[in-house]
Amino acid sequence: MKMYVVCFLITVFAAFSSCKKSSGGSDPVVHPPVVTKVFYSTDKFVMGADLSSVNGVEDNGGIFLDSGTVKDPFTIFKNHGANTIRVRLWNNPQWLAAYNNGKLYSDINDVEKTIQRAKAAGMSVNLDLHYSDQWADPGNQAIPAAWNNLTLDVLKDSVYQYTLSVLNELKNRNLTPEFIQVGNETNQGMLFPTGEVVNDNWTAFGVLLKSGIKAIRDFSATSSIKPQIILHVAGPENADYFANGVINKAGVTDFDILGVSYYYVWSTLTSLTQLGTTISSLKSKYGKKIMIAETAYPWTSLYADNYNNVISGSVAFAGYDVSKDGQYKYMKDLTQQVITGGGAGIMYWEPAWISSKLTDKWGTGSSWENNTFFDFSGNSLPAIDFMVSPYQF
């Protein structure tokens, strides 16, 4: 796929309506004038969006509009420059059945639906293997119920067989991902307690990573699509520690991309320039491509439901407003810093997890609706066009 440029004239100018607590803005949003739109190939720069919750949102009444017209969300993202869709996979999330009339999400069937929709819209896929039945993050790496009490040797084999079987299942349906994450935000390891890094001992974690990586490389030997392997750490300030531990202490060198989550509310970085410098340093030191695997910025501090928002929006990042324009400006400046630092891409986390009747153990609706690329009525917001801005490489 080649990078191509589409030029167009903007003939409509309007002021952006402010978000109201009751509706979040019900009128179609007028996107800011962009004289030149640039659509990037994944080889040039990954413009990604995690759409893991879209199927569940739509099943529970959520709709997506672009310029006031209801459209398929995957088409919306493609039209606004996304070239990659990220999707999480949980091993066996049976706990969700009690909240949605027996319906599961983020299981293999749901993931296959998401990948099919992404590929049908002409986008690549990043498969995020959590190796858990539920959310995995730095402090939560719960071992799947089916793998409880296994020794490291048996667990290693389980990781290999599971990873290989997932990829073969997807290949049989012409759904092979172009990227694959071996774990999600694995700062201190995965599959706790067996694979947890304790007292700076990275050995067991390394054994499990190598097993997952070997499964992917073995799969790739007979696949026309050879997924690039991503290892994932939360926080740019933790990335050097993580990369050093994985590469130099665990001996894990056979991966392609170091993925980093960056959320300003949880990071010690005080400027986006620091992020660019960090990316440049990591790339030079470890010889791996660096990618922002997750990020977000709020467009409002209000809410559309009673599900508490994870990022409240009450505190902005220095130099930026919590507003529709502020979200757009932040994402453009963030992306330019990633590019300036030599980064390979950026993936926005759950920009379509709008409020609906979707329910989990923490609430009904969304804890993220103020960070999405859609207002409370489902209309697309200006920030979705950060992916087609002309950047300096």
N, C-alpha and C positions, 0 to 999 in steps of 0.2 A: 504494500500500500504506500503510495507516495503522499507527501504533504502537499496540500493544494490550498489555494487562496481564492476566496469568493468576495468580490467587492460589491457593495450595494449602497444606495443612497437612502438616507433616513428622511422621510417627509413628514413624520408626525412627531411633535414635541409636546410633552405634557409633564406636569408635576407629579411626583410620586405621592400617593395617598398614604397617610400615616396609619400605623397599625392600631386598631382599637381592641380592647380587651374582649369585647363581645363577639367580634367577627374576625379580627386579624386582617381586615382589609378585604372587602368582598368584590371590589372592582378589578377588572383585568389590569395587571401591572404593565406599565409602559417601560420597556427595557431601555437603558441608556444608549445613546447613539454610539455605535461602533463603526467607524468608517470602513475598516477592513477586518473581516473575520478570517481566522486562520484555523484550519482543521489539521491537527497533527497526527502523524502515524505513531504507533507504539515504538518504533525504532528511533524516532526523533525524541519523543517525550510521552510518557504515559499520562493521559488525562483520565483518571479513574473515579468511579463512584461506587460505593458499597450499597447495593440494593437488596440486601438480604431480607428486609421486612416487607418488600412490596407485595408479594403474593398474599401475605396475611392481611395487610392493610386493605387491599382490594376486596378480599373475601369478606371483610367486615365493614364495607361501606365507604371506604376512602376512594376519592376520585382525584385525578390530576388534570389540570388545564394549562394550556399554553396559549397566551394571547386570548384568553377567554373561551377557548374551545377545548372540550374534553378530548384527551389523546392518551394513547398508550404511553406509560412513563418511560419505557425503554426507548421508544421513538423520540420522545422529548429529549432525553439525554443525548442520544445520538445526534439529533439535530442541533444541539447546543455544544457539540464538540467532544463528548465523551468517546474514548476509543477502547476503554476497558471497564468491565463490570466486576466488582469483587463480591463474593458470596461466601458465607460461613457454612461449615458443615459440622454438626454435632453427631456423635456416634449413634446414640439412641435416646432422643429427648422425650421419653414417655411422660415426663412430668408436665409437659404442655397440654396433654390430652384433657386434663381436668378443667382447663380454662377456656377451651374453644370447641366444645362438643365433640371431643375425641380427635380433633384435627391436630396434626403435628406440623411444625415449621422448622426449618433448618435441619431436617433429616434428608436422607438421600433423595427421596421422591420430590421434595420441595426444591432442593438444590438443582435437580435435573430440570425442573420447570424453569427456574431462573436462568440457568445456562442456556437452555433452548431459546428463551426469549432474547437473551443478550446476543447470541450468535445469529438469530434470525434478523436482528436489527443491524448486524454487521459489526459487532464489537468483540474484542477479545475478552478473556475471562481470567480472573485471579481466584483460585479456589483456596479458601482459608480453612485449613484443617485444625480444629481446636483440640482434637484428641481428648474429648470430654463429652459428657451428655448434656452439658450446660455451658454457661459463659466461662471462658478462660481468660485470665488477665494476670498481671504480676503477682497478685496475692491469692488467686484462685485458679488452680490447675488440678481440679478434681479428676481422679482416675475414673474412666467409665465403669459402670457397675459390673459389666461383663468381664472386666479385667481385674477386679479386686483380688488382693492377696496373691498376685502372681510374682514369682521371682523375677529378677532382672533379665535373666536369659529368656524366660518364657514371655515376658512383657516385650522384650526386644523383638521377638518373633511375631507377636501380636501386632506391633506397630508396622512391621514389614508387610505382613499378610493383609492387614486392613488397608494400608495405603495402596498396595498393588491391586487389591480387589476393587477399591473405589475407582481407580483410574481405568481398569479394564471394563468396569460397568459403564463408565462414561464413554469410553472409546467405542463400545458396542452400540452406543446410541449417537455416535458422531458428535459427542459433547466434550471432547478432551480439552482441558484448560490450557491456556498458553503460559500461565504462571501458577505456582502452587506454593503455599506457605506451609512449612513444617512447624506447626504450632502457632499460637496467637499470644503475643506479648509475653514471651517466655524469659523475662528478665532473670528469674532465679530457677529456671528449669521448667519441666513439665511433668505431668503424670505423678503428682505428689502422692505419697512421700518418696517413692522410689527414685524418681528423676529430679528431685529437688537439689539445688546447689546449697550445701550446708558447709560452713567453715571453709569456704572457697574451694570445695572439692567438686570439680566439674565432670568427673569421670562418668558417672551413671547417666547424667544428662547427655553427655557426648555419645555414649553408646546408643541411646534412644534416637538422637538426631541422625546419627550415621545410618541407623536401620531404616528410618523413613526416607532418607536421601537415597540409599541404595535401591529401595523399591522404585523410586521415581526414575533413577538412571536405568535400572533394568527394564522398566516399562518403556522408556524412551528408545531403547535399542530396537524396538519393533514398531514404533509409532512414528507417523509422519509429522505429528506435532510433538515437539520435545519441550515439555514445560520448563521454564526457568524457575529455579528454586530460590525462595525467599525465606530468610530467617528474620524473626520479628522481635523487636525490643520496644518497650514503651519509654519515651522520653529521650530527646537528643542528649541530655546531660548524662544519661546512663549508657549511651551507645558505645563509647570507647571501652568502658568496663566490660560490657557484654561481648563485644567483638573480640577483645583480648582473651576473655575467658573461653569463649567458644573455639577460637582459632588456635591460640597458643597453649591453653591448658587442657581443653578437651580434644584438641587435634582434629577439629572439624573444619576442613578447608574446601570441600567440594560443594559449594553453593554459589549462586550467581549474584544475589542481591541482598543487601542488608536493609530491611524495612524498618522504619522508625515511626512510631506514633508521636505526633506533636500537637498538644493542646495547650494553648497559652495559659489556661487557668491552673494547670498542674506542672508547668515547666518553670525552671529557674532562669531561663533566658529572658532578657529584658528588651530585646529588639530583634526584628526579623533579620537584620544584618548578621547577628550572632548565629542565627540558624544557618545562613549561607556559609559562614566561616566554619562551622562545625561539620557541615556536609563535606566541604572541601578537604578538611583535615582527615576525616574518616576515609574518604576515597583514596587519598594519597597514602595513608598509613597502612591500609589493609588491602588495597587493590581490588575492591569489590564495588559494584554499582550501588549507589545509595538512593533510596526511594522513601518518600513520606507515605507510609502505608495507611495512616489514618490522620485526619485533622478535621477541624470544624470551627465555625465562628457564628455567634448568635446575631440574628437580625432584629430581635426584640427581647425584652425582659418579661413580656406578658405570656399568657398561656391559653390553650384552647380546651383544656380538660383539667381534671383533678389529679392527674398522674404527675407527681413532682418532677420538675425538669432537672436533669443532671447538671447542666451548665445554665445557671439562672439568667445570665445576661445582665446582672446587676453591676458587674464590674467589666469595663471595656479594657482592651489592650491599649497600651500607651500610643497615642496618635490616631486612634480609630474610634468611631462611634459605634454603639450598638444600634444599628438601623439598617434598612435595606441597602442604602448607599454604602454604609460602613462595612457591611459584610462583603459587598462586591469589591471595594477598594482593598480590604484586607486580603482577600483571596488572590487578587491580582499581584499585590506586592509580595505576598508569601511565595507565590509561584515563581516570580522573577528571582527571588533570592535562592530558591531551590535550583533554578537553572544556572544562576551566576556561580553557585557553589559546585556545579558539575553534577547535580542530581539527575536521576533518570526518570523521575515521575512523581506524581502526587495523586493520592486517592482520598476523596472526601468521604467521611464516614456517615452513612445513612442519611443522605440528603433528601430522601423520599419517605422517611418514617414520620409521616404526618399523623395527626390524631384520627382515630376511627374507633370502632368497637372492639378492636383487637385487645386481648387480655392476657396478662401473664401474672405471676405470683406477686408482683409489685404494684400493679395497677391496670386500669383500662384506658386505652388511648395511646399516648406516646410521652416519653420523658425527654423527647428530642425535638418536638415540633417547632421550637423557637430557633433551632439550628439548621432547619431544612432549607431547601431551595424553593419552597412553596409557602404561600401565606395560609392563613387559617381557613380559607375557602378553597384551597387547592391550586391557586393560580401561581404560575412560576414567577420567581423573583429575579432581580437583575443579576445576582451572584452566579446564577447558572451559566452566564456568559463569560465567566473568568476563563473557561476552557478554550474559548475561541479568540482570546485577546492576542495581539501580536507581541511576542516576547523577543528579547534580545539574547541570542545564543552566542 
